[in-house]
Structures are given as C-alpha cells and as structure tokens.
Amino acid sequence: MNTTDSLAPLLERFFTDRLMQQRQASPHTIGSYRDTFRQLLRFAQQRLCKAPSDLMFEQIDAPLIVAFLDHLEKNQGLSIRSRNLRLTAIHSFFRYAALEAPVHSAQIQRVLAIPTKRFTRTLVRFLSRSEVDALLAAPDRQNWLGRRDHAFILVAAQTGLRLSEMTGLKREDVLLGTGAHVRVIGKGRKERCTPLAKPTVSVLKAWLREPQRGDRQVLFPNAKGERFTVHGVQYMLSKHCRQRPRSAPR
C-alpha cells in the first residue's frame, strides 16, 4: 500500500478478511464495528468535504479521530463507555493496518496512542418484585403490540438476558416442551440455555400462536416485522413506565 491508495480497499479487507474470516467475529461485533465506521466516514466527509470512496488512509489521522470522538460525546450525547467502544473498533482497524500498511507506521502509532477515557461506574439498579409486576401490567394486551411487549418484558425479567440477546432471539431459540428453555449465543460466542418458568412458558406459547410478522423468524419483532432496535426497546419501556398505575412503585 502506498500513500496514494484509498481507505476503502483496506477497510473492506479489515471486515472481510480480519473480522469475518480470521477472527470469525460475531454478527453483533461486526454490526457494532460497521456502525462505528459508518459514523466515522460520515464525519470525515463533512470535515474534509470528500466522499467516503475518495478518502485516503493518511487522512484518517489522530486529530481527526479525536475530533470525531469528541463530536459523538458532546454533540450526540454519547456516553464515555460508548465512546470507548467506538475507539476500540478504530484501534482494532489500525492494528490490522499496521501490518497491511507499514509505510504509515507513524500515523498508526499516533492513533493507537489515543487513550480511552476513564469514567465512574454507576451502580446498576434492579427492579423490585412489585415494580416488575407493575411494568408487566402496563401493556394493553388487547392488541398485538401490547401482547408482544408483555411477553418481551416477562422473558427479560425472568431470564436476565442482555438487551442484544433479547432483541436477537428467534422463534427457533425457544423450546417449550419438557425442560423448557431459551437458547442464546452470548459474548465470545458462548452458548447457554436458560430455563423458563411455567408462567413464562404459558405466555410464550400464546405469543407463538400470534400471526407472524416479517420473514426473519424474530421472536419479538417490531411493528414492521424486523428486529427490535435499542432505541425501540427504550421507547417501549419508557412508554410503559409512564403508563403504570398511579399506585405502582416508582
């Protein structure tokens, strides 16, 4: 690779060769890295007035990346934890580039020297039984969305699955016969099975009889039949928190 080569081919090889073939990264990791570079390319396009396909590797330098991370944190309200995750993806790409483009070693070294930000880890609150019961009672189960939300919240509360695991569940991941459980592939491609209680099994059996939306076999799809987004789940939970009975705990 020489100084006139564009960024695009190296970035493509990073995803196809490094992440997919060599590391066999999970779809969640690939999606997270994809979103990071989509945001970075959009920022670089605005800052440098060049289309992503015309960007040169040497233009993605340390000052630009620091400005990008600051922009995410200050203008888009990104948390420090999320900022550090974006930086992790960028560091991974530049470590790959160190072997593919040694002519840019000094630039790569400066990017890899960008430190993560320290932050105070806040204590994660948990819901009491009465709060969970109030949240489960909030969805209107007279309609499809309410039944989906009730089933989603019940499974999440009973299993303790991560948000990405909940939104990634497919109908085939749920076994409702003897030894009822839900099967997930978590971080590090670790597979685990979480038992389901009888009330949860009953709700899921009814939910699986609902008319299926979309063709991706998603267990809890959005209204369009597609996978729930993080923002979609946040909106759903915020809506039901506001709809809790006045007597419910807050």
C-alpha positions as CSV (number, residue, x, y, z in Angstrom):
1,M,0.0,0.0,0.0
2,N,1.4,3.4,-0.9
3,T,0.5,6.9,0.1
4,T,-1.9,7.4,-2.9
5,D,-4.1,4.4,-2.0
6,S,-7.6,5.0,-0.8
7,L,-9.0,4.0,2.5
8,A,-11.8,1.8,1.0
9,P,-9.9,-1.3,0.0
10,L,-8.1,-1.6,3.3
11,L,-11.3,-1.1,5.3
12,E,-13.1,-3.7,3.2
13,R,-10.3,-6.2,3.8
14,F,-10.5,-5.5,7.5
15,F,-14.1,-6.6,7.6
16,T,-14.0,-9.5,5.2
17,D,-10.5,-10.9,6.0
18,R,-9.8,-9.9,9.5
19,L,-13.2,-9.8,11.3
20,M,-15.2,-12.4,9.3
21,Q,-12.6,-15.0,8.2
22,Q,-9.7,-14.8,10.7
23,R,-11.4,-13.8,13.9
24,Q,-14.9,-15.1,12.9
25,A,-16.4,-12.3,14.9
26,S,-20.0,-12.5,15.9
27,P,-22.7,-10.6,13.9
28,H,-23.1,-8.3,16.9
29,T,-19.4,-7.3,16.9
30,I,-19.4,-6.8,13.1
31,G,-22.6,-4.7,13.4
32,S,-21.1,-2.6,16.1
33,Y,-17.9,-2.0,14.1
34,R,-19.9,-1.3,11.0
35,D,-21.8,1.4,12.8
36,T,-18.6,3.0,14.2
37,F,-17.1,3.3,10.7
38,R,-20.3,4.5,9.2
39,Q,-20.3,7.3,11.7
40,L,-16.6,8.0,11.2
41,L,-16.9,8.1,7.4
42,R,-19.8,10.5,7.6
43,F,-17.9,12.7,10.0
44,A,-14.8,12.7,7.7
45,Q,-17.0,13.5,4.7
46,Q,-18.3,16.6,6.5
47,R,-15.0,17.6,7.9
48,L,-12.9,17.0,4.7
49,C,-15.6,17.6,2.1
50,K,-14.7,14.3,0.4
51,A,-16.9,11.4,-0.3
52,P,-16.1,8.2,1.7
53,S,-15.0,6.5,-1.5
54,D,-12.4,9.2,-2.2
55,L,-10.9,9.3,1.3
56,M,-7.2,8.4,1.6
57,F,-5.9,6.3,4.5
58,E,-3.5,9.0,5.5
59,Q,-6.4,11.5,6.0
60,I,-7.8,9.4,8.9
61,D,-5.2,10.6,11.4
62,A,-5.2,11.0,15.1
63,P,-6.5,14.6,15.2
64,L,-9.5,13.7,13.0
65,I,-10.3,10.6,15.2
66,V,-10.1,12.6,18.4
67,A,-12.4,15.3,16.9
68,F,-14.8,12.5,15.8
69,L,-14.9,11.0,19.3
70,D,-15.4,14.4,20.9
71,H,-18.2,15.2,18.5
72,L,-20.0,12.0,19.4
73,E,-19.7,12.7,23.1
74,K,-20.5,16.4,23.1
75,N,-23.0,16.8,20.2
76,Q,-24.7,13.4,20.1
77,G,-24.8,12.7,23.8
78,L,-22.7,9.5,23.6
79,S,-21.7,8.1,26.9
80,I,-18.0,7.7,27.8
81,R,-18.5,4.0,27.8
82,S,-19.9,4.1,24.2
83,R,-17.1,6.5,23.2
84,N,-14.6,3.9,24.4
85,L,-16.3,1.2,22.4
86,R,-16.0,3.3,19.2
87,L,-12.3,3.8,19.9
88,T,-11.9,0.1,20.5
89,A,-13.2,-0.6,16.9
90,I,-10.9,2.1,15.5
91,H,-7.9,0.7,17.3
92,S,-8.7,-2.8,16.0
93,F,-8.7,-1.5,12.4
94,F,-5.4,0.4,12.9
95,R,-3.7,-2.6,14.4
96,Y,-4.7,-4.5,11.3
97,A,-3.4,-1.6,9.2
98,A,0.0,-1.7,10.9
99,L,0.8,-5.0,9.1
100,E,-1.0,-4.1,5.8
101,A,0.3,-0.5,5.5
102,P,3.7,-0.2,7.3
103,V,4.5,2.9,5.3
104,H,2.0,4.7,7.6
105,S,3.5,3.3,10.8
106,A,4.0,6.8,12.4
107,Q,0.4,7.7,11.8
108,I,-0.9,4.4,13.0
109,Q,1.2,4.7,16.2
110,R,-0.3,8.0,17.0
111,V,-3.8,6.7,16.5
112,L,-3.1,3.6,18.7
113,A,-1.8,6.0,21.4
114,I,-5.2,7.7,21.7
115,P,-6.3,6.6,25.3
116,T,-9.7,5.5,26.4
117,K,-11.5,7.8,28.8
118,R,-12.0,6.9,32.4
119,F,-15.4,7.0,33.8
120,T,-17.2,6.4,37.1
121,R,-19.1,3.1,37.0
122,T,-22.6,3.7,38.3
123,L,-24.4,1.1,40.4
124,V,-27.0,-0.7,38.3
125,R,-30.4,-0.6,39.9
126,F,-32.6,-3.6,39.9
127,L,-36.4,-3.7,40.0
128,S,-38.3,-5.0,43.0
129,R,-40.9,-7.6,42.5
130,S,-43.7,-5.0,42.8
131,E,-42.0,-2.8,40.2
132,V,-41.7,-5.8,37.8
133,D,-45.4,-6.7,38.4
134,A,-46.4,-3.1,37.7
135,L,-44.4,-3.0,34.5
136,L,-45.9,-6.3,33.3
137,A,-49.4,-5.0,33.9
138,A,-48.8,-1.8,31.9
139,P,-49.1,-3.1,28.3
140,D,-52.6,-3.3,26.8
141,R,-52.9,-7.0,25.9
142,Q,-56.0,-6.4,23.9
143,N,-53.7,-5.6,20.9
144,W,-50.7,-7.2,19.2
145,L,-48.1,-4.6,20.4
146,G,-49.3,-4.9,24.0
147,R,-49.1,-8.7,23.9
148,R,-45.6,-8.5,22.4
149,D,-44.4,-6.0,25.0
150,H,-45.8,-8.1,27.9
151,A,-44.1,-11.3,26.6
152,F,-40.8,-9.4,26.0
153,I,-40.7,-7.9,29.4
154,L,-41.6,-11.2,31.1
155,V,-38.9,-13.1,29.3
156,A,-36.3,-10.4,30.0
157,A,-37.2,-10.2,33.7
158,Q,-37.2,-14.0,34.2
159,T,-34.1,-14.8,32.2
160,G,-31.9,-11.7,32.8
161,L,-30.7,-11.9,29.1
162,R,-28.7,-9.0,27.7
163,L,-30.5,-6.5,25.5
164,S,-28.7,-7.7,22.4
165,E,-29.6,-11.2,23.3
166,M,-33.3,-10.4,23.8
167,T,-33.6,-8.5,20.5
168,G,-31.7,-11.2,18.7
169,L,-33.9,-14.1,19.8
170,K,-35.5,-16.2,17.1
171,R,-38.5,-18.4,17.4
172,E,-36.3,-21.5,17.0
173,D,-34.3,-20.4,20.1
174,V,-37.3,-21.2,22.3
175,L,-38.1,-24.8,23.5
176,L,-41.4,-25.0,25.3
177,G,-41.7,-28.7,25.9
178,T,-40.1,-30.8,28.7
179,G,-37.2,-28.8,30.1
180,A,-38.4,-25.6,28.6
181,H,-35.6,-23.1,28.0
182,V,-34.3,-20.3,25.8
183,R,-31.0,-20.8,23.9
184,V,-28.7,-17.8,23.2
185,I,-25.3,-17.3,21.8
186,G,-23.7,-14.6,24.0
187,K,-20.5,-12.7,24.2
188,G,-17.4,-14.6,23.0
189,R,-19.8,-17.0,21.0
190,K,-20.6,-18.8,24.2
191,E,-23.8,-20.8,24.0
192,R,-26.0,-21.2,27.1
193,C,-29.5,-22.3,27.9
194,T,-31.7,-20.5,30.4
195,P,-34.7,-22.4,32.0
196,L,-38.1,-20.9,31.6
197,A,-40.7,-20.8,34.4
198,K,-44.2,-22.2,33.8
199,P,-45.9,-18.8,33.6
200,T,-43.4,-17.6,31.1
201,V,-43.9,-20.8,29.0
202,S,-47.6,-20.2,29.0
203,V,-47.2,-16.7,27.8
204,L,-44.7,-17.7,25.1
205,K,-47.0,-20.5,23.8
206,A,-49.8,-17.9,23.3
207,W,-47.4,-15.5,21.7
208,L,-46.1,-18.0,19.2
209,R,-49.6,-18.6,18.1
210,E,-49.9,-15.0,17.0
211,P,-49.8,-14.2,13.3
212,Q,-46.1,-13.9,12.4
213,R,-44.8,-10.6,11.1
214,G,-41.8,-10.4,8.8
215,D,-39.8,-13.3,7.4
216,R,-36.8,-13.3,9.7
217,Q,-38.2,-15.5,12.4
218,V,-37.5,-12.8,15.0
219,L,-39.2,-13.8,18.3
220,F,-40.1,-10.2,19.3
221,P,-40.2,-8.2,16.1
222,N,-41.1,-4.5,15.8
223,A,-44.3,-3.4,14.0
224,K,-42.6,-3.9,10.6
225,G,-41.6,-7.5,11.4
226,E,-38.0,-6.5,11.8
227,R,-35.6,-6.9,14.7
228,F,-36.1,-4.5,17.6
229,T,-33.5,-1.7,17.8
230,V,-32.0,-0.5,21.1
231,H,-34.0,2.8,20.7
232,G,-37.1,0.8,20.0
233,V,-36.8,-1.1,23.3
234,Q,-36.0,2.1,25.2
235,Y,-39.1,3.8,23.8
236,M,-41.3,0.8,24.6
237,L,-40.1,0.6,28.2
238,S,-40.3,4.4,28.7
239,K,-43.9,4.3,27.4
240,H,-45.0,1.5,29.8
241,C,-43.2,3.1,32.8
242,R,-45.3,6.2,32.2
243,Q,-48.5,4.1,31.9
244,R,-48.0,2.3,35.2
245,P,-50.9,2.7,37.6
246,R,-50.6,5.7,39.9
247,S,-50.4,3.3,42.9
248,A,-47.5,1.4,41.4
249,P,-44.0,1.9,43.0
250,R,-41.7,4.5,41.3
